[in-house]
Every structure is written in C-alpha cells, then in structure tokens.
C-alpha cells in the first residue's frame, strides 16, 4: 500500500467589523493549529495581507482569491471558518473569485454562555446561516460540520476534518480520471453493461484495449525481459505460490508487466479486465493475482470489465487510503436476515485476507481444465469494519446513480472456496430489496473502513450523482 497523501486546505477566515474582530485573529490561529495538527498544510492570508488575515471587504476577497489561485494545484479543499458573524459577501466573493472547484467546509465557532458581552459575543451561530445562504445564491457547493457550531480544537471538528479530507480526495481523484478497459465484456455478463458517454459527461474517460493486443505484446516479450523478471519476483513475494507451475507464474508475470506498461503509456489510473473465459482458454492463466496486486497498491482492478465496479472501488480507496475489493453479493448466511456471504474467485487484495495463497479457479477449471486456471488468491476474509458502494450509469435516464453504506465482516464460520467472508449489515433485507428493485448489479465494491458518509457526500453534493445512503445520517 502507498503512503497517505498530505492534504492542503485553503482557509477563509470570516470577519465583520462591528463584531469583536479580535476573535478573527484568535480564530485564524486556532484553525491553522487544527489543520496542522491533522497533518495538513494551510493556505491562508497573513495578517500583513489583510486585517488579522481575515476576509471582510471585496479587496480582501480579491487578495484571498489570488492566493488560492497561486496554490490551485495543491489545494484539495477550502475551509471557511467563522470566529464571529463574518461577512457573508466576503466569504462568497473569495470563493467565487478563486475559480477553484473544490469541496468547501463551513465551520462556525461556538459562543460561551459565560462570555456573551459585546466584547466577546461571536454570533457565528447566526452568521453561518447567512454565509451558507450566500453560497447557495452564488451556486457554490459546500459541506457542513456535524454540529452547527464547533471549536477548531474540539474532537468533533477533528473528526469532521478527517471526513472532509475523505470527500476532498474522492472529488480530486475522479477529476479527469482515465479507466483502462482491458478486453471485451463477456457475453454472459449483461449485468456489467455501462455507458462510456455518461461517464464522459462526469469527466471520466474509458481507454479500451482488446485482449488480442495484450496477448500480442506478451508474445513479443522474452522471459528474460527486465519487466517480466521484476513482476515475477513481485508475485512470489506477494503471495505463497507453492505448487503453482513456473510456466503459469511466468505467464502471470508477463501479463502484469504488459498491463503495467500499457496503463502507464495511456495514463490510465485504474482498470477492469476481461476474464471468463477468454483469458483461461487462450492464454492459460487467470489474471486474479495480477489484479489483486494492483488493487492492494490502491490501483483498483475489477473483473468482467466492470468499469463502474472499479470506479466504485476507487472512490473508497481514495477516501480511506486503503485497498478496495470487488465482491459478489453471493449467498445468504444460514437463517440470519442481516448476514450474507460475499465472495469472489478471487482477485481480492491481500489486505482483505486473514491468510492467502495462490491456487486455481475451481469454477472455471471444470470447463477449461485446472492447468489453465492457476492464479487465484484464495483465503478467508478477515473481520473488521466494512464500507460498501456501487455506482453505475443509468442509460435510460442519462445519470450516474448508486448506493453506499456500512457494515462489518465477521468471524462467523465459513467453509468454502475462493475468497469469501461473512458480512453483517443492519437491515440487510431492505438493502437487498433496494438493489433488486432499482436493478443494480450483483457486484459491489467493499473496503475495510467507515467512509460511507464521505462517499455519499462526494457523490451527491459535488459530483451530482444520485445516491442512496443505507443506514446513513447524510450529515444534512
């Protein structure tokens, strides 16, 4: 897994002259301290560039906007902090003039009941409403803290800032995203049909390549090629390969090397791969381990050319900065209505398993032969927090829509093959009815995290997608 990325936030400090402006000074300092304590970089006016480094007048809004423009690339999101009532126009003007299309978090500092004199009363409780009203008028999307007023030093704001960072990473990560579609959709999987054109309207492009081109590049690659040997070593260090023929391992290594090279050449960030059953019949291995390794490195790869599936995986990987998997909602678990078995053959990332080994694909082996199906990553999914999500194109209505929610993988006993685990989800039957009635796929993306609030916020508030938040609070 890759290291967590350091976030950068623009900060707009609201101020209004006939309220105690010394609160703007201390409020700015408190917000800078909170952002830095979270390991992020603040971009904010200095007290030399404006009164107390805050924004009230149009001139100060212009200066703030210019500062943000200079740091356009690193800024992931903007925090508006209101240590007093704040000037609603100054806040809105600074955001509009900056031209940044990033998430915005609205924070207001609470008054103290024992400090309500003219010298200390903030009125940010009220000012937040006015600022939000102006952002609505300006057409600027914004997010809200859990509580209407929160101190920058509070545990509530610390949690909200973490959540906001998740939202920002999703929005930024999907901007100008390119997805590699490797191979054609298997004819038996109508369920993973999707619209490239609808994705394109969301700024997401799909780069296709036929399996014949992949196989052709593999055929031209020698076993001694540096890229093939490096990938072979990586495979053997990634998963136990005892009992797997060397010929099969070399095929996997070449496949991985070619896919890595093609994705770099075409600037694709994530991928979806054709598997059943062309890969096995005409090449002689399954691509599962190669895909597992990519997903484990936060470069999601989904099977059956499920492009919306890998997109959903990537949203969670961006939010949590941990690997995602694509799973089937596969079986009931006994008579428990809130538990089910989630399964794949599998290409699950190593991060998902209690323990894992390389094996053969038992389902396809009955058709194409065991020797042509080596390369799965099999084992039991470990217990832990679970976020699930699925976003797809609705071709009839021309929109992107989906669902997300939270549950947990459990330690309940399970004896089966492939990569499998038991999931417990509150009100699972309601979710299953929703999936079936709305016609969603049997594939869902999953992640060991609690990021469904951020997924839903990014989807609905900033991406403009329709989203059902199963069991969620929606945060207003």
C-alpha positions, 0 to 999 in steps of 0.5 A: 500500500502507498503512503497517505497523501498530505492534504492542503486546505485553503482557509477563509477566515470570516470577519465583520467589523462591528463584531469583536474582530479580535476573535478573527485573529484568535480564530485564524490561529486556532484553525491553522493549529487544527489543520496542522495538527491533522497533518495538513498544510494551510493556505491562508492570508497573513495578517500583513495581507489583510486585517488579522488575515481575515476576509471582510471587504471585496479587496480582501476577497480579491487578495484571498482569491489570488492566493488560492489561485497561486496554490490551485494545484495543491489545494484539495479543499477550502475551509471557511471558518467563522470566529464571529458573524463574518461577512457573508459577501466576503466569504462568497466573493473569495470563493467565487473569485478563486475559480477553484472547484473544490469541496468547501467546509463551513465551520462556525465557532461556538459562543460561551454562555459565560462570555456573551458581552459585546466584547466577546459575543461571536454570533457565528451561530447566526452568521453561518446561516447567512454565509451558507445562504450566500453560497447557495445564491452564488451556486457554490457547493459546500459541506457542513460540520456535524454540529452547527457550531464547533471549536477548531480544537474540539474532537468533533471538528477533528473528526469532521476534518478527517471526513472532509479530507475523505470527500476532498480526495474522492472529488480530486481523484475522479477529476479527469480520471482515465479507466483502462478497459482491458478486453471485451465484456463477456457475453454472459455478463449483461449485468456489467453493461455501462455507458462510456458517454455518461461517464464522459459527461462526469469527466471520466474517460474509458481507454479500451484495449482488446485482449488480442493486443495484450496477448500480442505484446506478451508474445513479443516479450522474452522471459528474460525481459527486465519487466517480466523478471521484476513482476515475477519476483513481485508475485512470489513475494506477494503471495505463497505460490507453492505448487503453482507451475513456473510456466503459469507464474511466468505467464502471470508475470508477463501479463502484469508487466504488459498491463503495467506498461500499457496503463502507464503509456495511456495514463490510465489510473485504474482498470477492469479486465476481461476474464471468463473465459477468454483469458483461461482458454487462450492464454492459460492463466487467470489474471486474479493475482495480477489484479489483486496486486494492483488493487492492494497498491490502491490501483483498483482492478475489477473483473468482467470489465466492470468499469463502474465496479472499479470506479466504485472501488476507487472512490473508497480507496481514495477516501480511506487510503486503503485497498478496495475489493470487488465482491459478489453479493453471493449467498445468504448466511444460514437463517440470519436476515442481516448476514450474507456471504460475499465472495469472489474467485478471487482477485481480492487484495491481500489486505482483505485476507486473514491468510492467502495463497495462490491456487486455481479457479475451481469454477472455471477449471471444470470447463477449461481444465485446472492447468489453465486456471492457476492464479487465484488468491484464495483465503478467508476474509478477515473481520473488521469494519466494512464500507460498501458502494456501487455506482453505475450509469443509468442509460435510460435516464442519462445519470450516474446513480448508486448506493453506499453504506456500512457494515462489518465482516465477521468471524462467523464460520465459513467453509468454502472456496475462493475468497469469501467472508461473512458480512453483517449489515443492519437491515440487510433485507431492505438493502437487498430489496433496494438493489433488486428493485432499482436493478443494480448489479450483483457486484459491489465494491467493499473496503475495510473502513467507515467512509460511507458518509464521505462517499455519499457526500462526494457523490451527491453534493459535488459530483451530482450523482444520485445516491442512496445512503443505507443506514446513513445520517447524510450529515444534512 
